[in-house]
Structure formats: structure tokens, C-alpha cells
Amino acid sequence: MKQLILGGARSGKSALAERLATGMTGDVRYIATAMHQADDTEMVERIRQHRERRPRHWTLIEEPIKLADVIQDNQGEGRCLIVDCLTLWLSNLLLLEDDKQFQLQTETLFSVLSGYRGDLIFVGNEVGMGIVPLGELSRKFQDESGRLHQQLAALCDRVIFTVAGLPLVMKGEAF
């Protein structure tokens, strides 16, 4: 089953993804898209909190750019992958300032998903519910995030919107 969990910052998205994965049988692999050389103390603290919350027996894979390759290499029946977070991955791609690489990575992701085997939980920040931001890069991020989430929502079996720790199933079966 492919699932997409969206919500705002600190809405409970990651915790929900972790609860869903904990309820599945089999191997869980957590794909973290934050740059592992995070250089600001706030981001370092966020990463630390995520690490402490996850079960120690889960495999951690850190990949800020080549998400599709990691998903392809780690998929399998009886295995659950959590991708946290799509919008950090998108930011990493946009900061490369390489439109060809951006297009290649996003197209490769959708290609891998078409034949995906196993369980997959995507986590992403919904950033399109506020004002249109100032600055070209900020607007591009908001636009590309919206496009990415729409395409993934079409491919996923379940889409969940999370607010204040409360999940709202928007597509697929409730749990």
C-alpha cells in the first residue's frame, strides 16, 4: 500500500507515519531526506528528536537527493519504507539550481512508484494553504510542492491530511 501523509509543521505527520509503520509486520526502513550535515542548531535538534522517537531496530537511510534510487533498492514484499520528508527532498533538489537534475529525479521517482512492491509511506508539508510567498525560489517551491503532492496523491492508495495530531483520511480506507 502506498500512503501520503500531508499537513503543516508540527501537525503530527511523522508520528502518524511511524505509528502506521509500527502496526505493520516486517522490516521498516526510514528514509530521511534532511541533509545529514545540517548546520543550524534548530535543524540538528529536529533530527535528534526524530531519531530518538523511532524504534532502534528500524533501518535508517539518509538520502537528500536520489530518493528514487533508494526506494528502488529497498522495496520489497513485507517491507515498509517511510519517506520523511518530501518537501525537504524537494528543497534539496531546488537548491541544486539544476532544472535537468530536478526533472530527472522527479520523473525517476514516479517511474519507480509505478511498479513498487511493499508498503510505502510518504510524509510531506502542505505549504499551499497560505499566501503566495515573495521571491521566485519560494514561489517555485510552493508550486512544485503542490504539483508533487497532487501527482503522488493520484498514485497513492490512501491520502491523509493531519492537523493538530488528528488524521483526516481524504482518499482510501479509514483506519
N, C-alpha and C positions, 0 to 999 in steps of 0.2 A: 504494500500500500504506500502510495506517495501522499504526503501531507504538507500543507503550507500553513504556517502559523504567523500571522501578522499582528502588529499592534504598535503602540507608541513606546517610547523609552520607559523602562521600569514598569511595564504593563503586566509582566508575568509570562512573557513568551517563552523564554529559555527554560524557566522552571516547569512550564507545561510540557514542553518538548521532552525534558528529562523524565517527567512523570510518565508520559506516554511510552517512552522507550523502556523504562523500568518495568512496565507491565507486559512487555513482550518477552518471549522466550528467545534465547540465542545471544549471539555476540553483538555488542553495541560498540560502535566506533564514532567518536565525536570529532567532527572536522571543524576546527576553529580557523576562521578566516582573518582574525586580527593579526597584524604584523607582530611576529614574536619578539621583535626588538622595540616594542612600544617604549617611547621615550618620555611620555608625560606621566606624572605620578598618579593622576586620576585613572588613566587607562590601565596602568600597571595594577592598580587596586581592583578595577573591574575584572581583569583577567584572573587575579588571585582568588576573588570571590567565586568566580565560575569554577575554577579548578577545585576549590575546597568543597563545593556543593556536589560535584559529580562523584559517583562511585569509583573507587580506585581501580577496580578490575576492568573498567572501560578503557579502550584504546584511544589515545589522543593523537590526532594528526593535525598539524598546523600547516595550512596552505593558504597564503594570501592571494594567489593569482590563478594557478592551474587547478581550479576546483573540479572541472570535468574529468581531468586525468585521475584525480584522487577518487572520485566517485566511481569511475570505470574500474579502477584497480581494486577497489574494496567492496564492490557489490557482491551479493550472493544470497541464495535462499537461506533463510534462517538468520540473517544478519540485518541489523538496523543501523543506518547511518543517520546522524544528526548533523546538519549543516547550520552552524551558528557563527556568523550571520551573513545573510545575503547582501545586506546593504553595506556592510564593511567590505565585502568582496567587491561590490560594485564601486565603492570609493577607491579601493586599491587599483582597480582597472582604470578608472577615470584619471587618477593621479599619474598614471604612466604617460598620459598625453600622447597615446599612440592609438589612433582610431582603428587601424588594422588589427592590432592585438585585442582591442576591446571587442571588435566584431568576431574575431576568431574564437575567443574564449566563450562568448555568449552563445554563438552558434554551436560550438562543440558541446556545451552543456545541454542544449536542447536535443542534440543528436544522441548523446549518451542516455538521456532520460527516456527516449522512445523505446529502448529495449531493456530498460532497467529491471534487474531481478533483486528482490528483497524488499525491505521496508526502508523508507526514506522520509525524514522529517526536515523540512526547511524552516528556518526562522528568519524573519525579516522585519525591519522597521517600516511602518506605514508613515510616510512623510508627506503625502499628498493631501492632507486634510486641512492644511492651514493656508496662509497666503503664499503667493508666488514670491520666492525669495529674490533678493537683489544679487546681482552678479551672475555672469554667464555660467561659470562652473556649478554654482549652486542650483541654478535652473536646470542645467543639463542633468545633474544628479537626480533632482526631483522627477524630471521627465523620464529618464532611463529607469529609475526605480519603479515608477508606475507601469511602464511597459513590461519590465521584467516580471513584476508581480502578476500582471494580467496574463502573460503567457504561461507562467507557472501555474496559476490558478486553473487555467484551462486544462493543463496536463495532470493535475493532482486529483486524487480521489476524494480528499477532504481538504477544505479550507476553513481555517478557524481565525476569528478576529478576537483578540484578547484586550480587555480593558479592566484595570484595577484587579488583576488576577482572575477575572471571570471570563471563561471562554464562551464565545458565541460561534456555533458551527454554522457556517454560511453555505457550505456545499458538502454533500456526503452525509454519512450516518452520524448521528449523535453518539456520544459515549457515556 
